[in-house]
Amino acid sequence: MILKEFLNLWLETYIYPNRARKTGDAYFYALAHLDPATQNTELDELTPIALQKQVNTLNAKYPRQAQLMYLGLRAALKKAVALGMMQNRPMENVEAPHHEKREISYLTPAEA
């Protein structure tokens, strides 16, 4: 099974029925940022370096989306191993992206 098919199955079977709709939508949107070549890779052919590149590329522009991609891939591929669809967990060797909250500056009453 290719990654894209498994991620859709994972979302439909494990995430949307058991989590808030917004959580499922956040994972769906973040995982949609995977490039087509990665999405069409067989589960057993996924490598940590390819997945790390995906996370790093997204992190350069959208750190929060990269964090959600990392979390979604880690959970989904862990489930794939538990279901016997993969032998190893490539996300174990992928480093989590760093996301720092930005300070929001508000207008003072005088500026408003």
Phi, psi and omega in degrees: 000140179277160185302314183302315180297317180294318180298319177296317178297317179299314179298314182293325187269322188246331186265301183301320179288339189243356182232169175297147181305320180297326178295312178300317179296322179296316176297314181302312182296316181294317181289338177292345178282352176297139180290156184303324180297317179291317179300328183264016178273139176297145183307315183289350181260000178291138179240150178302321183294321179293318179292322178297320178299320179297313180296316181296318180299314179291323181297330181296330183249321184228083185302320181292321177295323178296321178296317179293322177299313180301311181297318179295314179297318181299314180292316183295315182288331173297318178293323179298321177294315180299328180275359180078019181270345179220157178266324183235168179248094184297337181288346177298334182253017176255130180278138180292142176286155178263131179233119178249132178293139177271145175288133177261127178261129180256153176288140174284163178304325180291323180288328181289000000 
